[in-house]
């Protein structure tokens, strides 16, 4: 995703949120900055144009719609698995 034309960032705190929420969104240079900041902080980036288009219609801090739950849940499950594998590989307990 070298030059994204659309990016949406999500946040999810299991102790605070009922569902993942949109934390940032943008097109063009803003999309590129969202992706760059995510990568700089070690956040995995996934390209899914249809999901991004759906999520981009939401206001910042809005929970994701039910229609997006399955797709977002699959992404989060994958990211949590990868995080645990990396933690085990580096000899530290997973933080999630």
Beta strands, then each sheet from edge to edge (+ up, - down):
strand 1: 6-11
strand 2: 21-27
sheet 1: 1+ 2-
end
